[in-house]
Amino acid sequence: MNLILFGAPGAGKGTQAQFITKSKSVPSISTGDIFRDEVNSQSELGKKISSIMSRGALVPDNIVLKVVEERLKKDDCKNGFLLDGFPRTLPQAKGLDDILNRLGKKIDKVVSLEVAEEKIIERLSSRRICKKCGNKHNLVTLPPKKEGVCDICGGELFQREDDMPKTIKNRLSVYYVETQPLIEYYKQKNILLSIDGNKSVPEISRDIEAAL
Ligand code: AMP
């Protein structure tokens, strides 16, 4: 099954991706995670995109498409994949169609998590990530047992630079202008599954499972 997990920043894509990859046995491909790794390792690409990411803007389409194409060619995508945080612009969606055509594949379903704006802002500003294992906590919905400490590995929790209030606003306006129009693109293709992302984490995963 080839899937796209679609939604605004903070809609809960990362959390739901973990459930879907387990239940469908497909790898989750998060362009955000790939780019953060590049920035952390200070690669040539990482140096190029670091300031773009910290201000909440989008990495140029040609760079994103090249990274995604390389990733989709890997062996573990043979029996399916879940794209998280990609595509984010119309040229990316069309570029993805071209890539998949070349690989003899297609997208089966687009799971769209739909969440009210005030909830998104609350979720993003209360998101905390473990420095050591990358596990995500949320001060409101999934608070760590001990303040500032990861439940899984005991690592230190931190707030992503682009989850700070000023950048959240910018990321959301980028989402509304560049990304939201893709809902219509996939609706036209008849592969869009709209999911109410305002519910609790287990309710949302149950709804996704039922819809798929
Ligand atoms: P995310 O973790 O998905 O919120 O992504 C974090 C940041 O990585 C975004 O704010 C962008 O700067 C960059 N990024 C991730 N995915 C894409 C994409 N598909 N297109 C452009 N930029 C992206």
Boltz pocket constraint, residues with backbone or C-beta under 6 A from the ligand:
constraints:
  - pocket:
      binder: B
      contacts: [[A, 9], [A, 31], [A, 32], [A, 33], [A, 35], [A, 52], [A, 53], [A, 54], [A, 56], [A, 57], [A, 58], [A, 59], [A, 60], [A, 64], [A, 84], [A, 85], [A, 86], [A, 87], [A, 88], [A, 92], [A, 162], [A, 171]]
      max_distance: 6.0
